[in-house]
Amino acid sequence: MSYERRGSSDAATQVAGEQFAALLRPGDIVLLSGPLGAGKTTFAKGVARGLGVTERVTSPTFTMVREHHCENDQGIVTLQHCDVYRVASLDEVLDLALGELVEESGVALVEWGELAASVFGRDVLTIDFVVNDEATRTLRVSGALDTRRREELERWVAS
């Protein structure tokens, strides 16, 4: 099952991310997939704001992982914002040890997540960013975790 939400601006994508942050729990890994310019980093900025990150959030394309401190009531202390676009192999993704970074009190957003999906197994959320036209995007959420959060995802879609 998947859940879809449409947006027609960067601001709408950020709001979708901010509202999506309320669905996250410590230990979650969210894979963000879609073409260049589809809104993955814009969405991540919204998620960060929703988790109480106060510092500037930028694409981690060259650093691969940026860690941000969070302040929220969800028990999420860190946001690992990752970008695996430039990895040469799955071994490099394994070396990042993202699963270990989020086990206790963190969450990870992994841009270009389709490149690393096999590393994380089934217990992840995936958001596919579909470019409908120059102005509209569809965010399609799926994954093993979505069945546990059905009502929350349905409210997120309706927002």
N, C-alpha and C positions, 0 to 999 in steps of 0.2 A: 504494500500500500504506500502511496506517496501523497504528499500534501503540497499544493501549489499556491503561490502568492505572486501577484503581478505588481509591478511598480513602473513608474514612468519618469523617474528622476533620481539623481544621486541622493537627494534628500530623502526620498521615499525608501531607497535601498538602505540608507543609514538607520531610518526609523524601524525598518523591518529587522535589521540586525539588533538594534537596541531592545526591541520587544522579544526577539528570539533569545536574547541573553537570559530572560526570566525562565526559560525552559531548561537551562543547563544545570547540571549537577557536577560536583567534584568527580574527577576521573573521566569526564566526557572527552571524546575526540570527535571533532567535526571536520569532515573532508569537504573542501570547497572546490568544485570543478566547473570549468567553463573556459571559453576563449579569452584571449587578451582583451581587456577593456569591458568585460561583462559585469564588473562590479564586485569582485571578490574582496578586494582591499577596502572598498567603500563599505561593504557589509561588515567586515571585520572591525572597522572603526566604530560602527554602531554597536556591535557586540561589546567592544571594549568599554564604550560609554555606559552601556547597560549593566556592566559588571563593576562599574565604579572606578575605572582606570582614569586617572586625571592627566597623565602625561600624553604627549603627542604620539599618535599611532601612525606609522608609515609602513610601507611594504618591506618585508624582510628578504627581498629578492637576493641581495648580495651577502647578507649575514646568515641567511637560512632560518635562524630562530631569533625572535625578540621576546624577551620575558617582560611582562608588565604586572605590576602589583595591583591587586583589585581590593576594593572595599565594598562589601555587599552583605546581605543577610542570608545568602545561599551557602555560605561556607567555602566559597571559592576565593582562594588567596592569590593565585597566580593565573595569568593567561599566557600561554605559550602560543605566539603567533608565528607560524612557520610558512615557508615557501620552498617547495621542492622542485621548482621549475628547472633549476640549474644542476640538479643531481645527475651524476653519470651512471649510477647503478642503484639497485635496491639495497646493496650493502651500505651505501652512504646514508640512506634513510634509516636503516637499522642502527647505524652509528650515532644518530641523533638521539636515540633512546627516549623518544617522546612518550611512550607508554609509561616509563618510569617517572618521567617529569610530572605527569598528571595523576598518578595513582592516589595520592593522599588528598590534596586540596587544590588541585589545579584543573584547568581545561586546556585543550589545544585546538586551535583552528589551523588547518593545514591547507594552504592554497596549492592548487594543482594536485589535489588529493588523489585524483584518478591514477597518478603516477606511483602512488604509494599505497593504494588500497590493499594490496595483497599482504603488506606488512602488518596491518592493523587487525586483520581478521574481520569477523562479522559484527562485533559489538561496537559499531560506530554509527554516527549519523552522517549522511551525505547530502550536501546541497548542490544541486546542479543549477548553474546559472545559464539560462537559455536566452539568447538575444533574439527577440521577436522582430524588431526593426530598430531604427536609430534611437527611438525614444522609449521603447518598452522592453522590460525584462521579465522573465518568469523565473521564480526561485522554486525549485522542486525538491522537497525534503523527503528522504527515504532512509531506510536502514533498519537494523535490528532493534534499535532503541525506540523507534517511533511507536511501536505497539504499546509500550509502557507509558507513553505520554500522549496518547491519542486525543484526549479532551483538550490538553494544553495546545497541541498543534492545530486542532480545529479552531480554537479561539484565535491563534496567531494568524491563520489563513483568513479568517473573517475580519481581521483588523484593517 
